[in-house]
Amino acid sequence: MYLSNIVKVSDSMRGAWKTSIFRIVLPIGCGVLLSSSLMAQQSSASQPGITANLSNSQASTPPIQITLAEAEQRALKIEPTLLAAQAAQKSAGYDRTIARSALLPQADIVGQYLFTESNGRPFGGTLPNESGPVFIANNAVHEYISQFVATEDLSLASVARYRQAGALALRAKAEAEIASRGLVAVVTQAYYSVLAADRKLQAAQEAAQEAQNFVNLTKKLESGREVAHSDVLKAELQLEQRQRDQADATLAATEAREALGVLLFPDPTTPYALADPLSATAPLPDENQVRVLAGVANPELRSAMADVKASDADVLASRAGYLPTLSFDYNYGLDAPMFARIGPAGERFLGYSASAGINIPVWDWFATHSHVKQSELRRHLARASLDLTQRQLVAQLHVAYGELTTAEAAFASLTQSVEQARESLHLSTLRYQAGEATVVEVVDAQNTYLTTETMAADGAVRYHVARANLERLTGRLP
């Protein structure tokens, strides 16, 4: 048996049916309660303004105005690949500091107490009636050591390792700059891709509106028996296509904005607005000036040169294995049977000692010879890599400069084509209205206008990306 009750709202809310509850009791063993969202509405009603305040705060938050320079700085702070390169650079700097410390004297304070079992017989030590230790290698039963120790080891290998660490630090710095410039190029492409997607969306909206106006015009002319119904059908088909294009452009703009948001913000959905215009261009420098900048500021070239310097230092360090090494030690403090500066008989326990040594390699079963050969092979590879980098840089500069020149000319031409296509569409519409043009001509003019707008947006992105790629090789262009 099924029972149902309908609960209506109170008299104070009469006339405004907010909600109702339907309670259904099923047979024994399978009772189920189905209700609408009354409890949720009552909860929000008990705390009025919470939901409204949240939505209002989100809606009232103004979007962040971001220039291209600000976008680059934001990306440089959170991009993990660049952070890893910067960490490697800092680590290489610490390695250089460690290698330098190996060239400088080391200082320590040593404290020690030694106890040895007595043999029970006086042995004429420092203290009166002092018994000798059981172990003949020890100096006394009680021995106290408290000394300042300075040591210095000199070898050509240490100097070479310091040079190698310095060269590796320069290479790590260049690698970090390569990562930074690469990220800047990526951000530039994403930044102007958003602007291009917005421009394409605007063009699609204008094209859809133009198609709607043309549909209205054909219907008006059809009602006056000035055009055939086929013109109306053609115009409606064009409108449907423009509406689909608008939906695709909306999705593409959202994707481009989200892709840039991933690079700039911890939350990719953060609202933002781009401040730089899409059509802004800068003067193109001379090609010879670009080559000079690349020769001075190209990080890939500096990385390869630093690698060659590191390999030269590695060869020197390997060859240093054939040479002697020197060591110096200086100790100041006490080493006595009691912890005191002066003994009971007036003897002085506080003093110093110094030593010098030399280690001359004689035979190591050709291990040093093998190290030298290994380092020479690495040096040969580093030099070959430097030569390849130089040749690639010349080719990349030529291609990048040519791409920028072509993109600049193409963008200027496309900008002019947009104006011509807009004028052509306007004139074709007027001619059609006057009965001097066909519907095909108007539709073709609409398609041409949308195509040129899209190509102009892509041309702007191409120009800015080409400039960013050239700056990746040369640094900031003047």
Order of alpha helices (4+ residues) and beta strands (2+ residues): beta-beta-alpha-alpha-beta-alpha-alpha-beta-beta-beta-beta-alpha-alpha-beta-alpha-alpha-beta-beta-alpha-alpha
